[in-house]
Amino acid sequence: MKHTLSLFLFLVGTMSLLSQEKEILLFPNGAPGENVKLKQVDDASGNKVAGCPVLRVGNVSEPTLTFYPAPVENNSGVTIIVNPGGGYNILAYNLEGTEICKRFNSYGVNCVLVKYRVPRREGLEKHEAPLQDVQRAIAYTRSHAKEWNINPDKIGVLGFSAGAHLSAVASTNYSSRTYPRIDSYDDVSLRPDFTVLVYPAYLSADNFRISPELKVDSNTPPTILIQTQDDKSFIDSSLFYYYALKQANVPAAMHLYPSGGHGYGARNTGHTVNEWPHRVLSWLRDIKMIE
């Protein structure tokens, strides 16, 4: 009974939080290639992180963005586009989404939370449909800079796990739009101004190379990686990607912690890696995004 009541209160609180912000359809007339509308699934019954439930969102066929403005009194003008992880099958929507936006809002950083399409689409690369969604989110955000009181030249991407892979793909494939032009919002640059990758997945290939979809060059945005040594499945993702950035002379930083595993978001799990949002904030000052 106690567990049921706790879960109920969590869901009520989460839905109340979500209702305070407005979800905006990225593709008003339907996302490219989506012929069937899926019934979205919201599930908080699985494993907890730091004693709190994780809201896992699945069956997304209508991608959206939600703008989380920083408080007026300390708005830095910087905006982070947040891409939750979930193996391209679900989205860890509160752990790696809403909670992250609220945390960075408290630092004076605006956030845009992307609900990109999951699960993986048959016949497409795992990131193909989500990349369209994130590119549209970048375009929409930059086009609304004046209205939202943000700086159009200080818009970056932040992702976790699969969402970090998606953020890296968006940061290295920005020169061409991956969906047909919809409106004037699509006439702006798709290049993120900085990239934050937290326990990234899928960045590495065989023989110490990065995955072929990652087109790192000297114009790749400044990047920071957050990684733990005991994240054994994906530590190579961070190491190989950092080395590729270094070889291309891209301003890059990596914080490598001994423990913490994978999938902790910004919750307190008792590991030093939990300090990572502060390291990202300091780095944003180092690269002159935050003055």
N, C-alpha and C positions, 0 to 999 in steps of 0.2 A: 504494500500500500504506500509506504514511504517512497519507494523508488518510482512508483507510478505518479505520485503527486509531484516529485522533483522533476520528472520528465515533462509533466504537464506545465508546470511553472516555467521551465526552460523554454518550451515551445511558445507559450504565450508571450514571454519576454522577447524572444527572437522575432516573432511575427510583429510585435509592437514596435521593435526597433526598425524592422524593414519597412513598416508602414509609414514611418516618419520621413522616409526618403522616396523619391519618385523614380520608378524604373522607366527607362526610355527605350523603346524598341530601336535597335540598330538599323533594321531594315523594315520600314513601315509597310512595304508591300510583300514582305516575306523574304527570308534569307535565301541566297542563291542555292538552287538544287533541292530545296526543302518542299516536297510535294505533299507530305503528310504531317499534320500537326500532332506531336506527341503530347501525352498527358504528363506534365511534370511530376516527378516524385520527390518528396521531401522526407528524409528519413534520419531520425536522430537516435535510433535504437542500437547502434553499433558500439564499438569500443570507444571509451572516453579518453581524453587527453587532459592530464593534470586534474583529474577528477570531474571534468565537465564534459557534457555531450558534444559531439561533432555533428553539425547539420550537413548531411550529404544530399546534394541536389542532383537528380538524374533526369534523363529524358528531356533535355533542353533542345527544342527545335526553333524557338523564337528568342534569339540572343538579345540581351539588353545591356545597358549601362545604367549605373546609379551614381549620381554625383554627391559626394560628401564634402561640403565646403569647410574650410578651416574657420575658426572664429575670426570675426572681423578685426578684432583688436590685435591679433598677432599673425595675420595672414601673410605668409612669405611670398605668395604668388606662385610658388612651386606646386606642381601637381604630379601625383603618382597614379598611374593606371595599374590597377591591381588584378592579377590573374591567379585565381586559386588553383591548387593542384587537385589530383584525383585520378591520375593515370589515364587521362583522356576518356574516362568512363563515367566518373561522377565529379562533382565539385565540392570540396570541403569549404562550404560557403561561409560559415561563421569563423572557423578556426583560421582560415587563410584568406578571408574576405572582409566581412563586416568588422571583425575585431581589429584587423590591421588598419582599416580606414579610420576607425575611431582612435586608435593609438597615434597614428601620424597626424590626424587632426589636432590632437593635443599638443603637437610640436609646431603647429602653424602651417602644416602641409596639407593641401587639398588632395582628395583622393577620388578616383573614379573606379568603381568596382564593375568588372566585366563578367557577366554570366554568359560564357561562350558555349557553343554547342557540344553536347556530349549525349550518348557515348560516341565512340569512333564510328565514322560512316563507312559502310561497306564499299569497297572499291576505291577509297581515297586514302592518301597518307594520313596518319593519325592526327597531324596538325593542320591539314589542309583547310577544312571548314573553320576551325577555331582561328586560324590566321586571318581569314576574311573578317571575322568578327572583331578581332583586336585591331586590325588596320582601320576598320570603320570607326571603332571607338577612338582611336588616335585622331582621325580626321574630324570626327564630331566634336571632340574635346577642344582641339586647336581652333576650330571654327567658332566655338562659343567662348573664346577667351575673354572678350570684352564683357559679355553678358555675365559670365561667372566670376569676373574679377580675378583672373589668373594670367600668368605670363605665358604667351604662346611659345616662347623660346626656352621654357623651363618645364617641359612635360616629359616625364620618363615612364618607364615600365618596371614593374616589380612582380615577380612570380615565384611560386613555390612548386618544387618537384616538376610535374608535367607542365604546370603553369610557368615555371622558370624556363623550361625548354621552349615553350611558346613565346615567351618574352625574348629569348635569345634569337629565335627564328625571326620575330618581328624586327629585331635590332640589326639583323644582317640581310634582310630581304625587303628593304623599304623603298627601293628605287622604282618598283612597279607595283601597281595596285593589283590584287588577286581577284577582284570582282568587278563587274561592269559599273561604270560611273552612275551614280544615282541622282546627285544634285550638286550644288556648288560647294557643299561641305567637303566633297571629294577632291577639290582643286588645291588643297593645301599639302604641305609636306607630311609624309608618313614616317619620317625619321624620329625616333625617340631621342631626347636630348641626353638621357642617361639610362642605365640599365642596372637593376638590382636582382640578383639571382640567389634565392635561398634554397638550400639543399636541392640543386637542379638535377633532373633526371634526363636520360637519353641524349646527352651532349657528346658522348664518346663513341667511337667506332673501334675497329680492330687496329692493331699495330700503332698504338699511341696517337691515333688521329681523332679529330672531331668528326661528328656526323656530317655527311655530305650536304645536308640542307642548310648548314651554317656557313654563310659566305663572309667570313671574317676578313676585313681589310683595314687600311689605315683610317677609313672614315666610320668604322664601327663606333658607336657611342661609348663614352667612358663607362666602365663596368665595375661593379663590386660583387664578389661572390662570398656567400656565407656557407660554411661546410664543416662537418665533423668527421673525424677519422673513423669512428665506428659506424658510419653510414656506409657499410661495406658494398652495397649494391651500386652506389652512385658516386663514391668519392672520386673515381676516375673522371666522371663528367666534369667536375670542377677543376681538377688538376690539368686535364688536357685542354680544356677551354681557356683557362688562365694562360697556359703556355702559348696557345694560338694567339691570344690577345697580345701577349708580350712580343711575339715574333712580328706582329703587324704594327708594333709601336702604338698600340691603343692604351691610353691611360687606364690602368686597371689596379684593383686591390683585391686581395683575398684574405679573409679571416678564417683560419683553420683551427678548430677547437678539438680537444681530445675525445670528448664524449657528448652525447645528446641525441644520437640516432637520427631519425627521419620523422617528419610529420608533427613537429611540435608547435608550429605557428609562432605566435608571440606569447604563448602561455608560459607560466613559471613551472618548469619541470624539474627544477633543482640542479640545473647545469649552467656552467658559465656562458654557454652559447645563448642563453636567454637574454643576454645583454645586446644582442645583435641590432635591435632598432636604434640604439644609441650610437653604435659604430656607423650605421648607415647615415644617421643625422650628421655626425662629424665629417664623414666623407663628402656629403653634399656641401658642407662648408668648404672643404678642401678644394673641391672642383668649382667653387664659386657659384653654385646653384643657389645656395642660401648665403646671403651677404651678412 
